[in-house]
Amino acid sequence: MLVIEPISHIGKLLARQRQRLGLTQADLAKRMGRAQTYIARVEGGKRDPRWQTVLDFARALELEPMLIPRNRVSAAEAIMYAESDLPGDVPPLVGGTW
């Protein structure tokens, strides 16, 4: 079964990547043509972004969004966990359960 991650989880991942790149919310907002308050709401799990907005975040944060076939999720998770420097409370964003 495919599990859609909570909005707050997606926001944490986006915030973590922004910080890795040394960007402020204002920097990211400028890259995306959005208000800093919108970035804060998405990162804080207060705003549910549309798919196009997720793609905009990905481009601005040097990420590559992709859809993974369900029968390959376990392999993708194994790779992501092995290479992840995320804290335990923010697992990499792939389908499946944690």
Biopython code that builds the backbone (N, CA, C, O; Angstrom):
import numpy as np
from Bio.PDB.StructureBuilder import StructureBuilder

atoms = [
    (1, "MET", "N", (0.832, -1.170, 0.000)),
    (1, "MET", "CA", (0.000, 0.000, 0.000)),
    (1, "MET", "C", (0.885, 1.244, 0.000)),
    (1, "MET", "O", (1.851, 1.325, 0.759)),
    (2, "LEU", "N", (0.555, 2.201, -0.844)),
    (2, "LEU", "CA", (1.287, 3.455, -0.927)),
    (2, "LEU", "C", (0.765, 4.403, 0.142)),
    (2, "LEU", "O", (-0.442, 4.617, 0.262)),
    (3, "VAL", "N", (1.676, 4.964, 0.908)),
    (3, "VAL", "CA", (1.304, 5.889, 1.961)),
    (3, "VAL", "C", (1.735, 7.289, 1.549)),
    (3, "VAL", "O", (2.901, 7.520, 1.231)),
    (4, "ILE", "N", (0.800, 8.210, 1.557)),
    (4, "ILE", "CA", (1.129, 9.597, 1.268)),
    (4, "ILE", "C", (1.622, 10.227, 2.563)),
    (4, "ILE", "O", (0.951, 10.168, 3.594)),
    (5, "GLU", "N", (2.783, 10.819, 2.495)),
    (5, "GLU", "CA", (3.379, 11.398, 3.687)),
    (5, "GLU", "C", (2.611, 12.634, 4.139)),
    (5, "GLU", "O", (2.055, 13.358, 3.314)),
    (6, "PRO", "N", (2.579, 12.875, 5.437)),
    (6, "PRO", "CA", (1.912, 14.069, 5.938)),
    (6, "PRO", "C", (2.585, 15.325, 5.395)),
    (6, "PRO", "O", (3.779, 15.329, 5.095)),
    (7, "ILE", "N", (1.804, 16.375, 5.278)),
    (7, "ILE", "CA", (2.331, 17.644, 4.771)),
    (7, "ILE", "C", (3.500, 18.119, 5.619)),
    (7, "ILE", "O", (4.470, 18.658, 5.086)),
    (8, "SER", "N", (3.423, 17.929, 6.928)),
    (8, "SER", "CA", (4.495, 18.396, 7.804)),
    (8, "SER", "C", (5.816, 17.694, 7.500)),
    (8, "SER", "O", (6.884, 18.291, 7.633)),
    (9, "HIS", "N", (5.743, 16.424, 7.091)),
    (9, "HIS", "CA", (6.963, 15.681, 6.737)),
    (9, "HIS", "C", (7.600, 16.271, 5.487)),
    (9, "HIS", "O", (8.816, 16.459, 5.434)),
    (10, "ILE", "N", (6.786, 16.560, 4.492)),
    (10, "ILE", "CA", (7.299, 17.156, 3.261)),
    (10, "ILE", "C", (7.931, 18.512, 3.577)),
    (10, "ILE", "O", (9.003, 18.841, 3.069)),
    (11, "GLY", "N", (7.264, 19.282, 4.410)),
    (11, "GLY", "CA", (7.801, 20.585, 4.788)),
    (11, "GLY", "C", (9.148, 20.484, 5.477)),
    (11, "GLY", "O", (10.042, 21.286, 5.209)),
    (12, "LYS", "N", (9.306, 19.501, 6.367)),
    (12, "LYS", "CA", (10.587, 19.295, 7.050)),
    (12, "LYS", "C", (11.689, 18.955, 6.054)),
    (12, "LYS", "O", (12.812, 19.445, 6.168)),
    (13, "LEU", "N", (11.363, 18.121, 5.084)),
    (13, "LEU", "CA", (12.357, 17.756, 4.069)),
    (13, "LEU", "C", (12.773, 18.960, 3.240)),
    (13, "LEU", "O", (13.956, 19.148, 2.954)),
    (14, "LEU", "N", (11.800, 19.772, 2.856)),
    (14, "LEU", "CA", (12.110, 20.966, 2.068)),
    (14, "LEU", "C", (12.956, 21.940, 2.877)),
    (14, "LEU", "O", (13.907, 22.520, 2.353)),
    (15, "ALA", "N", (12.619, 22.122, 4.139)),
    (15, "ALA", "CA", (13.394, 23.021, 5.004)),
    (15, "ALA", "C", (14.822, 22.513, 5.167)),
    (15, "ALA", "O", (15.772, 23.294, 5.118)),
    (16, "ARG", "N", (14.973, 21.212, 5.360)),
    (16, "ARG", "CA", (16.308, 20.627, 5.535)),
    (16, "ARG", "C", (17.174, 20.850, 4.293)),
    (16, "ARG", "O", (18.349, 21.201, 4.406)),
    (17, "GLN", "N", (16.597, 20.646, 3.123)),
    (17, "GLN", "CA", (17.360, 20.855, 1.889)),
    (17, "GLN", "C", (17.703, 22.335, 1.706)),
    (17, "GLN", "O", (18.806, 22.667, 1.273)),
    (18, "ARG", "N", (16.777, 23.209, 2.031)),
    (18, "ARG", "CA", (17.048, 24.645, 1.937)),
    (18, "ARG", "C", (18.231, 25.010, 2.824)),
    (18, "ARG", "O", (19.123, 25.750, 2.409)),
    (19, "GLN", "N", (18.235, 24.486, 4.049)),
    (19, "GLN", "CA", (19.325, 24.764, 4.980)),
    (19, "GLN", "C", (20.644, 24.184, 4.484)),
    (19, "GLN", "O", (21.691, 24.815, 4.623)),
    (20, "ARG", "N", (20.597, 22.982, 3.904)),
    (20, "ARG", "CA", (21.812, 22.380, 3.337)),
    (20, "ARG", "C", (22.441, 23.282, 2.284)),
    (20, "ARG", "O", (23.664, 23.376, 2.178)),
    (21, "LEU", "N", (21.591, 23.938, 1.513)),
    (21, "LEU", "CA", (22.073, 24.822, 0.452)),
    (21, "LEU", "C", (22.466, 26.201, 0.968)),
    (21, "LEU", "O", (22.941, 27.045, 0.208)),
    (22, "GLY", "N", (22.262, 26.423, 2.268)),
    (22, "GLY", "CA", (22.623, 27.703, 2.861)),
    (22, "GLY", "C", (21.684, 28.834, 2.471)),
    (22, "GLY", "O", (22.081, 29.999, 2.442)),
    (23, "LEU", "N", (20.443, 28.487, 2.172)),
    (23, "LEU", "CA", (19.458, 29.489, 1.768)),
    (23, "LEU", "C", (18.551, 29.857, 2.935)),
    (23, "LEU", "O", (18.234, 29.016, 3.776)),
    (24, "THR", "N", (18.143, 31.096, 2.979)),
    (24, "THR", "CA", (17.111, 31.516, 3.916)),
    (24, "THR", "C", (15.760, 31.297, 3.234)),
    (24, "THR", "O", (15.693, 31.041, 2.032)),
    (25, "GLN", "N", (14.698, 31.401, 4.013)),
    (25, "GLN", "CA", (13.366, 31.320, 3.404)),
    (25, "GLN", "C", (13.189, 32.455, 2.405)),
    (25, "GLN", "O", (12.549, 32.267, 1.370)),
    (26, "ALA", "N", (13.731, 33.608, 2.690)),
    (26, "ALA", "CA", (13.629, 34.750, 1.769)),
    (26, "ALA", "C", (14.370, 34.459, 0.463)),
    (26, "ALA", "O", (13.883, 34.802, -0.615)),
    (27, "ASP", "N", (15.550, 33.824, 0.555)),
    (27, "ASP", "CA", (16.299, 33.444, -0.651)),
    (27, "ASP", "C", (15.476, 32.491, -1.508)),
    (27, "ASP", "O", (15.358, 32.668, -2.720)),
    (28, "LEU", "N", (14.911, 31.481, -0.860)),
    (28, "LEU", "CA", (14.120, 30.488, -1.587)),
    (28, "LEU", "C", (12.879, 31.131, -2.196)),
    (28, "LEU", "O", (12.514, 30.836, -3.335)),
    (29, "ALA", "N", (12.240, 32.001, -1.440)),
    (29, "ALA", "CA", (11.053, 32.691, -1.956)),
    (29, "ALA", "C", (11.395, 33.475, -3.221)),
    (29, "ALA", "O", (10.626, 33.481, -4.182)),
    (30, "LYS", "N", (12.532, 34.124, -3.214)),
    (30, "LYS", "CA", (12.957, 34.889, -4.392)),
    (30, "LYS", "C", (13.195, 33.963, -5.582)),
    (30, "LYS", "O", (12.781, 34.275, -6.698)),
    (31, "ARG", "N", (13.858, 32.828, -5.356)),
    (31, "ARG", "CA", (14.094, 31.854, -6.430)),
    (31, "ARG", "C", (12.786, 31.353, -7.038)),
    (31, "ARG", "O", (12.699, 31.098, -8.239)),
    (32, "MET", "N", (11.768, 31.218, -6.179)),
    (32, "MET", "CA", (10.498, 30.643, -6.609)),
    (32, "MET", "C", (9.473, 31.687, -7.036)),
    (32, "MET", "O", (8.442, 31.337, -7.611)),
    (33, "GLY", "N", (9.737, 32.950, -6.764)),
    (33, "GLY", "CA", (8.760, 33.983, -7.059)),
    (33, "GLY", "C", (7.558, 33.919, -6.138)),
    (33, "GLY", "O", (6.433, 34.211, -6.543)),
    (34, "ARG", "N", (7.806, 33.538, -4.905)),
    (34, "ARG", "CA", (6.762, 33.402, -3.881)),
    (34, "ARG", "C", (7.082, 34.312, -2.709)),
    (34, "ARG", "O", (8.184, 34.850, -2.611)),
    (35, "ALA", "N", (6.120, 34.479, -1.832)),
    (35, "ALA", "CA", (6.337, 35.240, -0.602)),
    (35, "ALA", "C", (7.039, 34.352, 0.430)),
    (35, "ALA", "O", (6.829, 33.139, 0.460)),
    (36, "GLN", "N", (7.861, 34.959, 1.263)),
    (36, "GLN", "CA", (8.555, 34.222, 2.312)),
    (36, "GLN", "C", (7.541, 33.580, 3.249)),
    (36, "GLN", "O", (7.785, 32.485, 3.755)),
    (37, "THR", "N", (6.427, 34.225, 3.488)),
    (37, "THR", "CA", (5.414, 33.665, 4.382)),
    (37, "THR", "C", (4.833, 32.367, 3.814)),
    (37, "THR", "O", (4.474, 31.466, 4.573)),
    (38, "TYR", "N", (4.740, 32.266, 2.492)),
    (38, "TYR", "CA", (4.249, 31.026, 1.866)),
    (38, "TYR", "C", (5.251, 29.895, 2.117)),
    (38, "TYR", "O", (4.863, 28.780, 2.466)),
    (39, "ILE", "N", (6.536, 30.190, 1.939)),
    (39, "ILE", "CA", (7.585, 29.190, 2.181)),
    (39, "ILE", "C", (7.493, 28.707, 3.629)),
    (39, "ILE", "O", (7.563, 27.508, 3.897)),
    (40, "ALA", "N", (7.337, 29.640, 4.548)),
    (40, "ALA", "CA", (7.241, 29.292, 5.970)),
    (40, "ALA", "C", (6.032, 28.401, 6.234)),
    (40, "ALA", "O", (6.131, 27.448, 7.006)),
    (41, "ARG", "N", (4.910, 28.689, 5.616)),
    (41, "ARG", "CA", (3.700, 27.875, 5.839)),
    (41, "ARG", "C", (3.879, 26.470, 5.284)),
    (41, "ARG", "O", (3.457, 25.503, 5.918)),
    (42, "VAL", "N", (4.495, 26.337, 4.117)),
    (42, "VAL", "CA", (4.725, 24.996, 3.555)),
    (42, "VAL", "C", (5.703, 24.222, 4.437)),
    (42, "VAL", "O", (5.445, 23.072, 4.792)),
    (43, "GLU", "N", (6.818, 24.849, 4.788)),
    (43, "GLU", "CA", (7.804, 24.174, 5.632)),
    (43, "GLU", "C", (7.225, 23.802, 6.990)),
    (43, "GLU", "O", (7.603, 22.781, 7.564)),
    (44, "GLY", "N", (6.326, 24.608, 7.503)),
    (44, "GLY", "CA", (5.725, 24.353, 8.803)),
    (44, "GLY", "C", (4.534, 23.405, 8.764)),
    (44, "GLY", "O", (3.925, 23.128, 9.798)),
    (45, "GLY", "N", (4.198, 22.907, 7.577)),
    (45, "GLY", "CA", (3.086, 21.973, 7.457)),
    (45, "GLY", "C", (1.724, 22.635, 7.546)),
    (45, "GLY", "O", (0.716, 21.963, 7.762)),
    (46, "LYS", "N", (1.691, 23.933, 7.384)),
    (46, "LYS", "CA", (0.432, 24.673, 7.474)),
    (46, "LYS", "C", (-0.234, 24.874, 6.113)),
    (46, "LYS", "O", (-1.390, 25.290, 6.038)),
    (47, "ARG", "N", (0.484, 24.584, 5.062)),
    (47, "ARG", "CA", (-0.024, 24.795, 3.706)),
    (47, "ARG", "C", (0.209, 23.536, 2.892)),
    (47, "ARG", "O", (1.305, 22.976, 2.907)),
    (48, "ASP", "N", (-0.815, 23.092, 2.185)),
    (48, "ASP", "CA", (-0.743, 21.906, 1.336)),
    (48, "ASP", "C", (-0.426, 22.348, -0.095)),
    (48, "ASP", "O", (-1.313, 22.825, -0.804)),
    (49, "PRO", "N", (0.839, 22.194, -0.527)),
    (49, "PRO", "CA", (1.185, 22.686, -1.861)),
    (49, "PRO", "C", (0.617, 21.802, -2.977)),
    (49, "PRO", "O", (0.501, 20.585, -2.829)),
    (50, "ARG", "N", (0.271, 22.443, -4.088)),
    (50, "ARG", "CA", (-0.139, 21.684, -5.272)),
    (50, "ARG", "C", (1.101, 21.001, -5.852)),
    (50, "ARG", "O", (2.230, 21.363, -5.522)),
    (51, "TRP", "N", (0.877, 20.012, -6.716)),
    (51, "TRP", "CA", (1.995, 19.275, -7.327)),
    (51, "TRP", "C", (2.931, 20.218, -8.066)),
    (51, "TRP", "O", (4.149, 20.065, -7.975)),
    (52, "GLN", "N", (2.393, 21.185, -8.793)),
    (52, "GLN", "CA", (3.246, 22.135, -9.515)),
    (52, "GLN", "C", (4.148, 22.899, -8.550)),
    (52, "GLN", "O", (5.303, 23.184, -8.865)),
    (53, "THR", "N", (3.622, 23.224, -7.388)),
    (53, "THR", "CA", (4.421, 23.931, -6.387)),
    (53, "THR", "C", (5.522, 23.026, -5.837)),
    (53, "THR", "O", (6.634, 23.489, -5.583)),
    (54, "VAL", "N", (5.223, 21.755, -5.653)),
    (54, "VAL", "CA", (6.256, 20.803, -5.223)),
    (54, "VAL", "C", (7.371, 20.758, -6.270)),
    (54, "VAL", "O", (8.551, 20.722, -5.921)),
    (55, "LEU", "N", (7.000, 20.759, -7.542)),
    (55, "LEU", "CA", (8.006, 20.776, -8.615)),
    (55, "LEU", "C", (8.815, 22.065, -8.573)),
    (55, "LEU", "O", (10.026, 22.043, -8.792)),
    (56, "ASP", "N", (8.160, 23.188, -8.295)),
    (56, "ASP", "CA", (8.873, 24.465, -8.180)),
    (56, "ASP", "C", (9.875, 24.433, -7.023)),
    (56, "ASP", "O", (11.007, 24.896, -7.161)),
    (57, "PHE", "N", (9.449, 23.885, -5.889)),
    (57, "PHE", "CA", (10.368, 23.716, -4.759)),
    (57, "PHE", "C", (11.551, 22.848, -5.183)),
    (57, "PHE", "O", (12.702, 23.190, -4.909)),
    (58, "ALA", "N", (11.276, 21.738, -5.845)),
    (58, "ALA", "CA", (12.337, 20.822, -6.257)),
    (58, "ALA", "C", (13.365, 21.530, -7.130)),
    (58, "ALA", "O", (14.569, 21.413, -6.900)),
    (59, "ARG", "N", (12.897, 22.253, -8.117)),
    (59, "ARG", "CA", (13.834, 22.974, -8.999)),
    (59, "ARG", "C", (14.675, 23.971, -8.214)),
    (59, "ARG", "O", (15.892, 24.039, -8.385)),
    (60, "ALA", "N", (14.026, 24.738, -7.359)),
    (60, "ALA", "CA", (14.716, 25.771, -6.591)),
    (60, "ALA", "C", (15.702, 25.185, -5.583)),
    (60, "ALA", "O", (16.688, 25.830, -5.225)),
    (61, "LEU", "N", (15.432, 23.964, -5.130)),
    (61, "LEU", "CA", (16.271, 23.327, -4.105)),
    (61, "LEU", "C", (17.194, 22.249, -4.668)),
    (61, "LEU", "O", (17.779, 21.467, -3.918)),
    (62, "GLU", "N", (17.319, 22.214, -5.995)),
    (62, "GLU", "CA", (18.227, 21.256, -6.656)),
    (62, "GLU", "C", (17.880, 19.814, -6.318)),
    (62, "GLU", "O", (18.764, 18.990, -6.081)),
    (63, "LEU", "N", (16.577, 19.517, -6.298)),
    (63, "LEU", "CA", (16.084, 18.163, -6.053)),
    (63, "LEU", "C", (15.490, 17.604, -7.338)),
    (63, "LEU", "O", (15.137, 18.356, -8.246)),
    (64, "GLU", "N", (15.381, 16.300, -7.407)),
    (64, "GLU", "CA", (14.790, 15.626, -8.557)),
    (64, "GLU", "C", (13.595, 14.804, -8.088)),
    (64, "GLU", "O", (13.772, 13.702, -7.568)),
    (65, "PRO", "N", (12.383, 15.323, -8.265)),
    (65, "PRO", "CA", (11.212, 14.524, -7.870)),
    (65, "PRO", "C", (11.011, 13.383, -8.859)),
    (65, "PRO", "O", (11.246, 13.529, -10.058)),
    (66, "MET", "N", (10.578, 12.256, -8.337)),
    (66, "MET", "CA", (10.316, 11.134, -9.235)),
    (66, "MET", "C", (9.264, 10.222, -8.636)),
    (66, "MET", "O", (9.083, 10.152, -7.421)),
    (67, "LEU", "N", (8.592, 9.542, -9.509)),
    (67, "LEU", "CA", (7.621, 8.541, -9.089)),
    (67, "LEU", "C", (8.310, 7.190, -9.165)),
    (67, "LEU", "O", (8.950, 6.864, -10.165)),
    (68, "ILE", "N", (8.179, 6.413, -8.115)),
    (68, "ILE", "CA", (8.846, 5.116, -8.033)),
    (68, "ILE", "C", (7.785, 4.028, -8.080)),
    (68, "ILE", "O", (6.824, 4.073, -7.313)),
    (69, "PRO", "N", (7.943, 3.046, -8.971)),
    (69, "PRO", "CA", (6.975, 1.941, -8.990)),
    (69, "PRO", "C", (6.913, 1.278, -7.616)),
    (69, "PRO", "O", (7.937, 1.106, -6.954)),
    (70, "ARG", "N", (5.724, 0.914, -7.201)),
    (70, "ARG", "CA", (5.541, 0.331, -5.867)),
    (70, "ARG", "C", (6.448, -0.858, -5.611)),
    (70, "ARG", "O", (6.947, -1.028, -4.499)),
    (71, "ASN", "N", (6.668, -1.681, -6.623)),
    (71, "ASN", "CA", (7.495, -2.875, -6.407)),
    (71, "ASN", "C", (8.984, -2.530, -6.297)),
    (71, "ASN", "O", (9.802, -3.423, -6.077)),
    (72, "ARG", "N", (9.345, -1.265, -6.444)),
    (72, "ARG", "CA", (10.746, -0.834, -6.312)),
    (72, "ARG", "C", (10.970, 0.073, -5.105)),
    (72, "ARG", "O", (12.086, 0.537, -4.871)),
    (73, "VAL", "N", (9.916, 0.323, -4.347)),
    (73, "VAL", "CA", (10.021, 1.236, -3.206)),
    (73, "VAL", "C", (11.030, 0.731, -2.183)),
    (73, "VAL", "O", (11.820, 1.523, -1.670)),
    (74, "SER", "N", (11.028, -0.536, -1.876)),
    (74, "SER", "CA", (11.972, -1.075, -0.880)),
    (74, "SER", "C", (13.412, -0.814, -1.281)),
    (74, "SER", "O", (14.231, -0.446, -0.439)),
    (75, "ALA", "N", (13.732, -0.998, -2.547)),
    (75, "ALA", "CA", (15.095, -0.750, -3.017)),
    (75, "ALA", "C", (15.442, 0.733, -2.905)),
    (75, "ALA", "O", (16.547, 1.087, -2.493)),
    (76, "ALA", "N", (14.506, 1.589, -3.270)),
    (76, "ALA", "CA", (14.743, 3.031, -3.177)),
    (76, "ALA", "C", (14.925, 3.456, -1.723)),
    (76, "ALA", "O", (15.797, 4.269, -1.417)),
    (77, "GLU", "N", (14.107, 2.908, -0.831)),
    (77, "GLU", "CA", (14.244, 3.232, 0.591)),
    (77, "GLU", "C", (15.607, 2.817, 1.108)),
    (77, "GLU", "O", (16.248, 3.574, 1.836)),
    (78, "ALA", "N", (16.060, 1.626, 0.744)),
    (78, "ALA", "CA", (17.352, 1.141, 1.215)),
    (78, "ALA", "C", (18.478, 2.074, 0.777)),
    (78, "ALA", "O", (19.384, 2.371, 1.556)),
    (79, "ILE", "N", (18.418, 2.528, -0.454)),
    (79, "ILE", "CA", (19.446, 3.450, -0.959)),
    (79, "ILE", "C", (19.361, 4.783, -0.233)),
    (79, "ILE", "O", (20.379, 5.334, 0.184)),
    (80, "MET", "N", (18.154, 5.300, -0.083)),
    (80, "MET", "CA", (17.988, 6.597, 0.557)),
    (80, "MET", "C", (18.438, 6.565, 2.016)),
    (80, "MET", "O", (19.103, 7.493, 2.475)),
    (81, "TYR", "N", (18.085, 5.509, 2.751)),
    (81, "TYR", "CA", (18.502, 5.421, 4.145)),
    (81, "TYR", "C", (20.014, 5.252, 4.257)),
    (81, "TYR", "O", (20.632, 5.817, 5.160)),
    (82, "ALA", "N", (20.607, 4.494, 3.366)),
    (82, "ALA", "CA", (22.047, 4.260, 3.419)),
    (82, "ALA", "C", (22.825, 5.551, 3.177)),
    (82, "ALA", "O", (23.895, 5.743, 3.753)),
    (83, "GLU", "N", (22.306, 6.427, 2.340)),
    (83, "GLU", "CA", (23.012, 7.652, 1.981)),
    (83, "GLU", "C", (22.489, 8.877, 2.724)),
    (83, "GLU", "O", (22.958, 9.989, 2.483)),
    (84, "SER", "N", (21.538, 8.691, 3.611)),
    (84, "SER", "CA", (20.875, 9.824, 4.258)),
    (84, "SER", "C", (21.686, 10.369, 5.412)),
    (84, "SER", "O", (22.274, 9.621, 6.193)),
    (85, "ASP", "N", (21.706, 11.690, 5.502)),
    (85, "ASP", "CA", (22.260, 12.347, 6.679)),
    (85, "ASP", "C", (21.152, 13.075, 7.430)),
    (85, "ASP", "O", (21.406, 13.984, 8.221)),
    (86, "LEU", "N", (19.922, 12.656, 7.164)),
    (86, "LEU", "CA", (18.773, 13.242, 7.841)),
    (86, "LEU", "C", (18.665, 12.680, 9.252)),
    (86, "LEU", "O", (19.009, 11.521, 9.486)),
    (87, "PRO", "N", (18.190, 13.489, 10.193)),
    (87, "PRO", "CA", (17.976, 12.953, 11.539)),
    (87, "PRO", "C", (16.870, 11.914, 11.509)),
    (87, "PRO", "O", (16.071, 11.877, 10.572)),
    (88, "GLY", "N", (16.821, 11.082, 12.514)),
    (88, "GLY", "CA", (15.864, 9.991, 12.565)),
    (88, "GLY", "C", (14.413, 10.400, 12.457)),
    (88, "GLY", "O", (13.585, 9.601, 12.018)),
    (89, "ASP", "N", (14.075, 11.627, 12.846)),
    (89, "ASP", "CA", (12.684, 12.053, 12.787)),
    (89, "ASP", "C", (12.267, 12.530, 11.400)),
    (89, "ASP", "O", (11.093, 12.830, 11.180)),
    (90, "VAL", "N", (13.214, 12.605, 10.459)),
    (90, "VAL", "CA", (12.879, 13.037, 9.103)),
    (90, "VAL", "C", (13.453, 12.030, 8.111)),
    (90, "VAL", "O", (14.532, 12.248, 7.559)),
    (91, "PRO", "N", (12.726, 10.909, 7.879)),
    (91, "PRO", "CA", (13.224, 9.933, 6.915)),
    (91, "PRO", "C", (13.162, 10.490, 5.499)),
    (91, "PRO", "O", (12.404, 11.426, 5.245)),
    (92, "PRO", "N", (13.935, 9.940, 4.577)),
    (92, "PRO", "CA", (13.862, 10.385, 3.192)),
    (92, "PRO", "C", (12.455, 10.220, 2.668)),
    (92, "PRO", "O", (11.712, 9.364, 3.150)),
    (93, "LEU", "N", (12.077, 11.014, 1.701)),
    (93, "LEU", "CA", (10.708, 11.003, 1.174)),
    (93, "LEU", "C", (10.604, 10.036, 0.003)),
    (93, "LEU", "O", (10.968, 10.364, -1.126)),
    (94, "VAL", "N", (10.110, 8.857, 0.285)),
    (94, "VAL", "CA", (9.751, 7.889, -0.753)),
    (94, "VAL", "C", (8.464, 7.234, -0.294)),
    (94, "VAL", "O", (8.103, 7.336, 0.879)),
    (95, "GLY", "N", (7.773, 6.568, -1.189)),
    (95, "GLY", "CA", (6.509, 5.925, -0.828)),
    (95, "GLY", "C", (6.716, 4.788, 0.144)),
    (95, "GLY", "O", (7.850, 4.466, 0.499)),
    (96, "GLY", "N", (5.643, 4.186, 0.570)),
    (96, "GLY", "CA", (5.737, 3.064, 1.485)),
    (96, "GLY", "C", (5.579, 3.513, 2.917)),
    (96, "GLY", "O", (5.252, 4.670, 3.180)),
    (97, "THR", "N", (5.804, 2.620, 3.827)),
    (97, "THR", "CA", (5.703, 2.961, 5.240)),
    (97, "THR", "C", (7.094, 3.072, 5.828)),
    (97, "THR", "O", (8.067, 2.578, 5.259)),
    (98, "TRP", "N", (7.173, 3.720, 6.962)),
    (98, "TRP", "CA", (8.491, 3.922, 7.599)),
    (98, "TRP", "C", (8.653, 2.957, 8.708)),
    (98, "TRP", "O", (9.687, 2.953, 9.377)),
]
sb = StructureBuilder()
sb.init_structure("model")
sb.init_model(0)
sb.init_chain("A")
sb.init_seg("    ")
for serial, (resi, resn, name, xyz) in enumerate(atoms, 1):
    if name == "N":
        sb.init_residue(resn, " ", resi, " ")
    sb.init_atom(name, np.array(xyz, "f"), 0.0, 1.0, " ", f" {name:<3s}", serial, name[0])
structure = sb.get_structure()
